[in-house]
Amino acid sequence: MSTLSRRGFVAAGAAATIPAASSNSLPTRAFGKTGARVTILALGCGNRLWMAYPDQDRGVEAINLAIESGIRYMDTAQGYGDGMSETWVGIAAQGRRDRLFLATKTGARTADDLMRRAEQSLKRLRTDRLDVLHIHGLRDAADLNQIEAKGGALEALYRLRDQKMVRFIGITSHSDPHALADALGRHDFDCTQMALNAGLQGKSPDGAGFWKKPLPGKPAEFGEAIAPQPFPGTSFQDLALPVANRKKMGVIAMKVTAQEGLIGSSASKAAAGDLIRYALSLPVSVATVGMPQLEFIRKNTQLARAFQPMGKRDMKALSDRLSSANKTALDRHFARHEDA
């Protein structure tokens, strides 16, 4: 695999931190203790991009609109459309790489596989460096053991950072707050990406992290246990976010609208703007949001530009309302969800 000289990387990487103040970029925040700054809103380039837009031209149009509207953080992954998302981002990034913060994720669990896939990402993104490379979708403690074992993916992630092919390394999870908290506590990550939304806050009904099958006439907590166990039970906001903050990592909030599942006008739903505002009122660097319509890009960037923090009382009221109606279903969904 090709490597960059230290001198060449530093010159290029510094320019990619964030554009000049005279540009139209959105408000920025510190990316943990890395020294970089990022726009507070990122374009989520998962299935809300590559499945939502009918072809490459329309997908690239959406990315271009996001950039023109002030977004500088592009959140993609190797597994998004089997490389399609990275390809579209790479096309849109041409001629303005130094204005963008390119973050991708790898499903690799061994060092050799991670190195091979990282080379493919560089080619698809048409760049010689990545701003962020995450280990993608930490599932549970057994998955973490595989990642951190001899010859595991973490070994190669450190190597790529040492070689200056990757500026910052991280790990993501939407399924197991306990495993992510352990990973962050044990290892030298620069950043992390986790599921953070008002509907996920608090605990599942039994408070112990196990799903129950309701029995006739019985409350859910007295139901029949459903394998596999344990399920999340509590939240990333309670367990993993404090670890990341204590270690001064860059934190990327994801699933902030539960892939539009929390958006609506009923008592169990909320406006998209309130959900995004909730996430950005947490101690995070950036919220990544999938925007499957061009109008969503326009509206969400306007919201980010006018962002004002939500008060703690309002945050609690929103999370109490949404989590009481949605947390059990969201925990179950994201525990089994393949991020693609």
Beta strands, then each sheet from edge to edge (+ up, - down):
strand 1: 28-30
strand 2: 37-39
strand 3: 41-44
strand 4: 73-75
strand 5: 101-106
strand 6: 130-135
strand 7: 166-173
strand 8: 191-195
strand 9: 212-213
strand 10: 224-225
strand 11: 250-254
strand 12: 286-290
sheet 1: 1+ 2-
sheet 2: 3+ 4+ 5+ 6+ 7+ 8+ 11+ 12+ 3+
sheet 3: 9+ 10-
end
